[in-house]
Amino acid sequence: MLTTSCVLDFVKWSTYCLQKIGCDGIIGSSAREDRCGVCNGDGHSCKIVKGDFNHTKGRGYIEAAVIPVGARRIKVVEDKPSHSFL
């Protein structure tokens, strides 16, 4: 199937014309990353880390959390109004 941009960018007879490439790097593959970032994974190899930060003393910058390399879907929620900044 040729798309308009494929026809404009490449020759009309190109056999590899804008097909999806799966996370496995194969043209035409339907492989997708799971919620953990694993190609064709089942979504069970990652772990959910939760915690509360409740610090009312001190001045200046205070480390609330360290986000690990490779972390995904990070959600930070302020439960109630505060004078702190993230």
N, C-alpha and C positions, 0 to 999 in steps of 0.2 A: 504494500500500500504506500503510495507516494503522497506526501503532504506538500502543501504549497512551499514551505520553506525548504524542503528537500529538493524540490525541482529548481528553486532559485539558487541554492547553495551547491548542489551537485548535478551531475548529468542525469538526465531522465532515466537512463538505463542502468543506473547504479543499483547493484543488488543489495546494498546495505543501507538504503535510505530509510533516520530519526526514530527504527525498531527499538523496542525497549531493551536495555541491557540490565540483567539481573545483578544482584550484589555479588554474584559469583564471577562477574566479568564476562559472561557469555551472552552474545547477541541473541535475542529472542527468548532468553530465559525468564521464567517468572519468579525466580528466587528473590526473596525479600528479607530485609533485616527484621528481626523480631524486636520487641520492646527493649531488649537488653543490648541490641546492636550486633547480634550474632546472625550471620547469613544462614537462612533456612533453619534458624533456631526455633525452639518451642516456647520461649519466653520465661523459662524457669532457671536460667543460669545466673541471673543478676539478683541482687539483694536490695531490699528497701531499707533505707536508713532514715529513722525519724528521731526527732529530739525537740526539746523545748529549751529556749534560752530565756532565762529570767535573771537579769542582773540589774540591780538598782543602784549599786554603789560604784564610785570611781568616776574619773573624768578622762576625757580623751578617747582614743580608739581602743576598743576591746574586741578581741577575736571571739566571735560567736560560733563559728564553724569553719572547718576546712573542707572545701569541696574537692574530692579526689579526682585525679586525672581520669578521663573517660566517663565521668558522670553524665547522665542524661535525664531529661524530664525533671529538672529541678524546680521545686515549688517552694516558695517562701511566703508564709502567711503571717500577717500581724493580727493577732487575736483581739487586741484592744488597742486604742490609741496610746501612743507613747511619744516621748520627746527624742527618741533615738532615730538615727538614720541608718539605712542599709547601704 
